[in-house]
Amino acid sequence: MDELYSYFAGLHHVAQALIGTVFTWGMTAVGAAVVLWTRKVRQRFLDAMLGFAGGVMIAASFWSLLSPAVALSEGMRALPAWFPAALGFALGGLFMLGVDKLLPHLHPNAKLKDAEGINPAAWKRSTLLVLAITLHNIPEGLAVGVSFGAHADQIGLNPAIALAIGMGIQNLPEGLAVSLPLRSVGYSRTKSFWFGQMSGMVEPVAAVLGALAVAQLEPLLPYALSFAAGAMIFVTVEEVIPGAQENGHKDLAAVSLMAGFVLMTILDVALG
């Protein structure tokens, strides 16, 4: 294990970000693969998993992104330490708000008439579902990429690894959230799995772009970390938490969210 860690630590940060998000994409595929054996999972389980994913995302946004952003900002004498984190966080949320308004997508379990974005009626249900999960995989991939890009000279490698592990864990229900609804409306098992795992393909792309950006623009690192945090919090509050509660399992979703937050906190503190 030590030799594997040493080998990974010796790689270029862009390669590390790529490997980290190939792992998170793989976890999305693992979740989607459940559809190969069954076409239905109890809604209580799905809601609990979504709540858990929300807790992981909230904890990761603070421990792995916002907290390091504030710490890095303390060395900037020209600005208050809170300014880069606050501005980056707000910009990240606004960016995802814009994407949410423009990108055609359909949240899992929603009716086709409730699809959002520009001209969603021109798209198939399967494409809209994939685009919805892709919407939250953009900030997740960006967060992992920025974190690995930041580790080289600033925050260390272990927090980036913890973030990649946490994102991978919470990607399991996201794969399920695409593949199972498609299976239930008549798609084959193979097609349902394919569309489910495909939603995670954007993460390596976003991660590589994020890692490259922070490496070239080091003074912007606190802004980039907090931007990724704002994007993830927007997605969590706008989609993940409401999706976990819309079927009436509010207490279960809340407890699951707490469990996800605790697990991500443990990962970050133990590895960081």
N, C-alpha and C positions, 0 to 999 in steps of 0.2 A: 504493500500500500504506500509506503514512504517513497519507493522508487517511482510509482505511478504519479504521486503528487509532485515529486521533483521534476519529472518529465513534463507534466502539465504546466508547472510554474515556469519552465524554461521556454515555453512557446510564446510567440508574439501575442499581444493582447487581443488582436483581431481574431486570431485562430482560437484563442480561449473563448471569446464571445461566441464564435461560430459553433464550437463544440458544445458550449453550455446551452445554446438554444436548439441545437439538434437534439439534445436530451429533452428539452421541454416540448419540442415538437413530437418526439417519440412518446412522451407521456400522454399527449393529446391522442395519438394513435392507439395507445393502450386503452384509454377510455372509450374511444370509438369502437374498438374491437369487441366490446361486450355485445354489440349488435349481431355479431356472427353466431352467437349462441342463444340469444333471446331477443324478442321484439318488444318486450315490455319490462320495465323496472318500476317498483312501487314509487308513487309520486313523493311520498314522505322521504324516501331515500335520496331522490334527486334534489329535493328542496334542502335537505340537510347538507348534501355535498356542495350545493351552490352557496349556502350560508358559510360553510367551511372555507370555500374559495374566497369569499369576500373578506373573511377574517385574515387570511394569509395575505391578501393584497393590501389591506389597510396596514398591517404590521410591517410588511415589506416596504411600503411607501415611507413609513417613519424611520424604522431602524436602518434600512439599507440605503435610503436615498435622502430624506430630509435631514436627518441627524448629521450624516457626513457633510451635506451641503452647508449647514450652519457652522460646523467645525472648520471647514475650509474657508468660510467667509470671515472668520475671526482674524485672519491674517491680512485682510484687505483694509488698510487704514483709511482709505478715502470714503468708504461706505459703512453704514451700520451693519453688524453681523447678520441681522435679520433680513436685510434688503434683498440680496440675491435669492435666498430661499423663498421669500414671499413673492417676488416678481416671477421667478421661474415656475413656482407652483400655480400661480394665477394664469400664466401663459399656457401651461400644459392643459389646464382645465378648459380654457377658451379654445385651444386647438382641437381638443376632442369634441367640444360642442359643435364647432364648425364641421368636423368630419361627420358627426352624427346627423347633422341637418342635411348634408350633401349626399352621403353614401347611401344608396338604396340597401335596406336590410330589414330582416324580420326576426324579432326575438323569439327564441324557442317557446312553444306552447301558445304563441299568439296566433290570431286569425289572419288570413291573408289580407283582409281589408285594413288591418292595423299596421301594415308595413310602413316604414318610414323612409325618408330621403327623397331624392329627386326622381320622379316618375317610376316608382317601384312596380307599377303594374306591367311594365315592359319586361320584367325579369321572372324567371321560374322560382317557385317556392324553395327548391333546393339551393339555388344560387343565393337567394336572399338570406337563408339560414346560415350558409357558410360566410357570407359577408358580415353578418351580425357578430359571429364569434371572431372573425378576422378583425373586426373593429376593436375588440378588447385585447387581441393578441399584439396589436401594434405597440401600445405602451408597454406591455410586458416584455416584448423583445427589445424595445428601446431601453428599458430599465436595465436589463441584463447586459446589454452592450455597453451602455454608459458606465455601469459599475465595473466591468472588466477593463474598460478603457481608463478608468480613474485609478485602478489599483496600482498601475505601474510605478507611479511616483508619489501617490497621495494616500489612499485609504487601505491598501493591502489587498491581498488576493482572497483571503478567507471570506470576507463579507460578500464578495461577488459570487463565490461558490455557494454560500448560504442562500443568496437570492435566487440563483439558478435552480437549486433544489426546491425551494419554496414555490417558485413559479411552475416547476414541473409537477409538483404534487397537486396544485390547484388546477392544472390543466386536465386532469383526469375527468372531472365532471363536465368540462367544456366539450370534450370529445363526445361524451354521452349526450350532451344537450343538443347536439346536431344530429347524430346518427339515429337515435331512438325515435324522434318525431318523424324522420324520413321513413324509417321502417314501418311505423304505425300507419302511414298513409299509402303504403303499397310499394315503396322502393325495395329492390332486392337487397339481401344482406350485404353483398359485395359493394353495391353502389352506395348504400347507407354508410358503410365503413369508409369508403373512399372519400365521400364528401365530408365525413366527420373528421378524418385525419388531415384533410386538405386545409382545414381552417387554421391549422398550426404552422403552415408553410411560410407565413409572413414573418414569423418571429426571427429566424436566422437572418433574413434580409434587414429587418429593423435593427437587429443587434449589431451587425457588421457596420451599418451606417452610423449608429450611435458610437461605437468604439472608435471608428475613424475620426468622427467629428471632434470628440473630446481630446483625442491625442494631438490633433492639429491645432486646436483652439483651447489650450490649457486654462487661460484665464476665465473661460466660460464654464468651467467644470461645475461650480456650485449651481449655476443657472440650469445646466443640463440635467444634473441629478434631481433638482427640485421640479423641473419641467416634467420629467418622467413620473415623479410622484404625483403631481397634479393631474396628469393624464390618467394614471391608474385610479386615483380616488374618484375622478369624475365617472369613469366606467363602473366602478364598484357601486357608487351611490345611484347612478342613473339606471343601471341595468341589473347588476348581479344581486343586490339586496332586494329590490322589488320583485325580481324573478323568483327568489327563494321564498317570498312571503305571499305571493299572489294566489296560492292555492289554499290558504288558511292555516298553514303550519308556521305561524309567526314565532311561537316560543321555541320550536325545534330549530328554526333557522337562526334565531338569536343565540341559542346555546351553541350551535355548530359554529357560528361566526366567532364566538368567544374561544372555542377550541382551536380554530384555525389561527387566531391571533396569538394564542399562547404557544402553539407549535412553532410558528414563524419566529416568535421572540426567542424561544429556546434555541432554534437553529442559528439565529443571528448572533446571540450572545455566546453560545458554545463554540461556534466556528470563528466568530469575529474577535 
